[in-house]
Structures are given as C-alpha cells and as structure tokens.
C-alpha cells in the first residue's frame, strides 16, 4: 500500500519496507534521478531500482524466486541495456564487481506515486544484497526495445540480512509446463573478458582495489571464469556442429508451479543429441551435468534423445566411467578436435 505521506529520511539507517522518493534516496546515498542501476559517486553504494511493470514489454520479470536452494532465497534482477546484447560494462559491471569495489548493493522496488498517478515515484527498500558467489548471473534470451531477440544478464542476488519477501515481489509461477525450441546462437564474446583478474585463491581475503576498507573475497570472479570457459566451449562446439551441416537448437523450459526458467545447452536436432556443457572437468561439474541431463530429458519433446556430457578436457578415468555408468556419452575437447564425436 502506498502511504499518503513520504517518510523523511532522518535516521542513519533505513529498514526494509521503508518508502522514499528518488530525491530522498539521492540525498542519502547519492546517485542519479533516473536509471535502474545507479553506482553512487559519493557513497560506497550501488542502488538498484526495480519496477514490476517495466520489464513486461521485454518479456522478463524481476523479483524473488519461489524456489530457494541450499544457500537460501534468490532475487533475480535483469541487467541494464534495452537494445542489443547486454554487456558487463558500466553499470552492469558495478553490480558484478560490487564486492571487489567495496560497494553495497541496495535494492528498491517502485510502489506507485506520491500523489495518485502523478508526482514523483515512490520506492520501497527491499534490503542489502550481494551477488551469488557460486553463480553471480545467468544469461537469457529476451526481446529488446526493437522487439529483436538478444542476450541479457540476469543477476542472482542474495540478501545479506533478513528482509521482507512480500507476495507481490515474487516472480510469477508458470501456469503450465512449457518447452520452447529456440535456435542456438553464440553466447560468449567481449563481455566475458571485461572482468577483473583474480588476485587471490578463491575464498582468501584480499585488500580491495578501491572505495573500501573492507576485506573481500573473489569467489564471484572465479565462478565467472568458469562461466566464460563454458561459453567459449559452447561457441566452438556450436561452430563445429554447424560446420558439419547439423541443425542445432536449445530448449527453454518452464515448469508448472515454479518460477525458475531452465535452459538446456546445445541440442543437435540432426542426430537427436542433447549436450550439457561444463567449463570445468571437475567431479562436481560432471555430477551436475549428469543430473541436469536426466532432469531436462523429462521435459523436452524428443524423449529418446541421447545424452552427452561435453567438457573442455578429458576428466580422470573414474569420472569418465561415471558418465558411462549413467548411460551417457562423454565428449571432450583435445586441441582442435572433439574426442567422442560423432556420438554413436
């Protein structure tokens, strides 16, 4: 409910549920009067503004996922950029690198106007967040302002402290099971090389480069490096399959009653083969790939699709045997060729 009057920002801290105008938030945290992602030039904050109505024209919605994982709740927020593929430059980069920069992410949701349908907009404070250390973002296909399909970054945000999860802030659950077939297109490129290089082992505290007195970790950068390797592997294998004259697609899956969207990796429609790619040949990566393939096959139209784990290099013998024991095929890159392809 939108209050009749706007609370004055006199306290040193703000609480989840408090409502303010942009002018009040600018006076408190700095930043600008417009835009969805506002890195402040005067305070160590990145302000993130969400509007439940703004993403509808582009086919996406920001908010809480109803399905929590072992780490807890997730708030999805689509990056900035309304035309063409989004990148991790500029304001999107400020979200991804906020911990390295010593900045706090603060999320606000538009809840109406000061006076009815006019006047300044009101924004409810959701809370303080950080990007997920294991999977800081996912990339999805969505329309841009010209109604052309493009890639967008969807940041996976974790609340730092207890916050209020209001029903209206949850992403809408799927009404029915829906599986869409979409053409596979290259997914990597310059954005994956705009990341700061890791200066420490994952999880080890190191002095941030600027803007902070805090100690930070670089797990997010490590996770993004694996994502980058996976994207590059996908592009190379996609080009290889197309060079062999194969038709290659991907599947977008929405499951009844759930809010999450699932994307398969490459599907070779010519040979009826579903590939799950990983940027690492580690045990955890192979285990995850096997589980994902079993899950996806239940929802894609060709129920008899062959399942393949595609890795950037050959794993240890025990993991190769694990893939075989699961009734799947292992394909891995070795120089300029893919060992294990074609799949029998």
N, C-alpha and C positions, 0 to 999 in steps of 0.2 A: 504493500500500500504506500502511495506517495504521500509524504507528510505535507501539511498545509504550509509549514514554515521550514526553512532550512536551518539545521543546527549550526551554530557558529563554531569555528574551529579554534578553540582556545586552549584545549588540553595539549600536552606534549605528545600524546599518542592517540591514535584513532583505533576504534574497535570494529570488528566485523559486524556489519549491519548498519553502521553509521552512513548517512546520506549527505552528499555535498554537491556543489556545482563545480565545474571545471575551474572557475576563477578562484574558488576557495582552495582547491587542491593545488593550483599553481602557486598560490601564496604560501602554502605549507611546504610543498615538495619541489617547486619549480616546474619546468617543462613548458609545453605549449598548449594553446587552446583547442587544437584540432589534431586528429590522427589517432590510430588505435594503439600504437606503441610509442611511448614518449620517454626517451632517456633524458634525465634531468641534467642540466649543465651546472646546477648549483648544489645538488644533494646527491648522495650515493643511492639513487633510486631509479628504477625503470618502471614507469606507470603503464599498465596495460588496461585499455578500455574495451569492453565487450558490449555489443548491442545484439540482442536476440533476433532483431528484425533485419539487421544489416547484411547478414550472410545468406539470407534466403534467396536473393537474386543470383547468388553464385553456387547454390546447391550445397552449402555446408552450414554447420551449426556449432557454436562454441558452448562449452559447459561441462558439467560433471558427467563422467561415465557411471552408469549404474553398477557396472561390474568392477569391483575392487580386486586388486591382485594381492600377493603376499606382502607387498610393501604398504598398501593402503589405497586411499582414494586418488583419482586422477582427474585433473581438469584439463580438457583439450582446448587449445587456442590456436586458431589459424593465423599464420603469419601475414605480414603486411605486403601489399602489392596487388593491384586489381587488374593488371593487364600483363599477359605473358607469364612465363615460368617465374616463380618466385626464387630469390636467391637468399643467401645468408649474409649479404652485405648490409650495411647500415643498421636500421632499427631491428631487423630480424637477428642480426649478429649480436646486438646488445642483449637480446633475450638469451641466446645460446651461451654467450660468454659472460653472463652476469656474475657468476661466482668468481671467475678469474679476474674480473674487473672490480670485485668487491662491492657489487651493487645488489640491492634488494629488489625483488620483483613484487609489485603490489597490483592486485587485480581489482578492477571496478566494473560493475555492470550497470548499464543505463536502465533507469526505472521510471522515466517519464520526464515531465517538465515542471518548472517552478509553479507556473500558473496554468493549469489545464493542459491545453495543447499548444501553448506558446511560451515564450520566455526561455531562459537557459535550461539545458537538460540537467537532470539530477542523476547522480551516480552512486550506487550503493557499494560500499567497501566489502569485498569478499574476504581478503586476507593477504598474508605474506606467503609467497611461493618460491620454489626453486625448480629448475628443470630436472627431470628424472635423470639420475646418474647412469642407469643402465641403458635407457633408450630415450634420449632427450627429445627426439622428434620422429615423426613418420612422414613420408611423402605420399600424397594422394592426388588423384586426378579431379579437377573441378573446373567449372566454367569461369572465364574472366569477364570483364565488363563488355567485351565484344561478343560474348557467348561462344568463344573459342575454347576448346579444351586445353588445359595447361596443368603443370605440376605446382602444387602448393605445399608449404611446410606446415605441419600441424604439431605444435609444441605440446609435450606431455608434462604438465606442471603438477608438482606435489606440494600440498600445504605444509608450511614449516611449523605452524602451531595449529591448535584446534580452531576450526572455523565453522560457519553455519552453512550447511548444504540445504538450500531451500528447494522445494519441488520444482519451481519454475526455472531453476538453473540447470536442471538435468537435460541432457541431450535426449531427444525423443527416441523411444524404442521402436524397433521395426515391427510393423503390424503383421507381416508375413515373411516367410523365407523367400529371399530374392537373390538370384545369382545372375549377374550380368557378364557377358563376354565383351571384353574391350581389347583393341589392338595393342600389342606390346610395342612400346617406344623406348628409346634410350632414356635412362633416368639419371645418369651422372653428368659431370661437367664441372665448370669452374667453381660453382658454389662449394663443392667438397674440398677445394684447395684454399678456401678463404679462412680456414680455421687456424687458430694459434697452435704452434707445435707444443707438444707436452714437454715440460721441463722437469718432470719427476715421475717416479714409478706410480702407478695407479694407487690412489689412497694415501700417498705420502704428502704431508702438509708442506707447502712451499710458500714463499713470500709472493703475494700478487704483484703484478706488474705496475699497477697504478690504482689510484682512487680508494685505497682501503688500508686499514691497519689490521684487518682480519687475516687469519690463516685460512687457506682454501685448498681444496683438492682438485685434481684434474680428471676425475673419472669420466665426466661427460666427454672430454676431448678424446679419451681412449675409446669410448663407445662409438664416437663419430668416426674415428679412424677405421674401425671395423665396418661401419656402415658404408664408408667410402669405398673400401676394398670390395664389398659385396656389390655395390652399384657398378663399379668398373668391371667386375667379373660378369655381371649381367649384360652390360653393353657389349662386351667382347663375344659372349656366347650367343647373344641375340644376332649380332652381325654374322657370326659363323653359321647359324641355322638358316638365316635368310640367304646367305651366300650359297647354301646347299639347295635352295629353292623351296624351303619349308615355310608354311604359314604358322606364325607364332602369335599367340594371344595371352591375355591374363584374365583372371576371374575376380570380380568384385562380389563379396558375399555379405549379405545382411541376414541375420537370423532372428526369427520371430521372438519378441520379448526382450531382445538385447539392444544395447545402444552402440556397441562397438561395430566398426566396419572392418572386415577382413579382406586382404588382398593376397592372392596367390602370387608366386613368382611366375616364371615362364611356362606356358603350355604349348607344346608342339602339336598343333592340330593335325599335321600331316601324318605323324606316327602315333598320335594319341598318347603322349607322354607328358606328365606333369613334373616339373622340376622345382625343387626347393633349394635355393642358393644360400650359402653362408660365406661371410668374409673371413672366416677362420676355420681351420680343420681340427679344432679342439674337441674334447669329449662333450662338453656342454653344447657346442654348436651342432654336433652330429645328433645328439639325443633330441635336441629341439627340432631339428629338421625332420627326423623320423616321426615325431609326434604331430607336427604340423601337417605332414603329408597324409597321415591317417585321418586327421580331422577334416582336411579340405576335401578329400575324396568322397566323403559322405554327402557333400553339398554341390559338387559340380556335375553337370549333365552326363559326361561320359563316365559312368560308374566303374568301367573296367580299365580306366587309364593306368598305364604303367607309371610307377613312382620312382623318381630318381633324386638322389642327393648329389648336388653339384658343389664341389669345393675348390678352393684356389690352389691346393696342392694335395698330394696323397697323404691321407692320415696314417697313423700307426696301424699295424696289422690287426690288432684287436678291434679297432673301430671299423675297419673295412669288413671284418667278419660280422660285426654288429649290424651293419647296413644289410648285408646278405641275409642274415638270420631273420630280419624283419620283412623279408620278401621284396626288397627294393634293390635297385641298381646304384652303384657308385660310379660317378663320372668326376674326374678331376683334371685340372689344367697342368700341363707339363710342357713348358716352353711355348711353342706356337701350335700345339695340338691338344685335343681333349681326349684323354685316355678313358676308354669305356664307351665311347660313342662310335658308331650308332648303337642304340640300345636294342638288344635282340628281342 
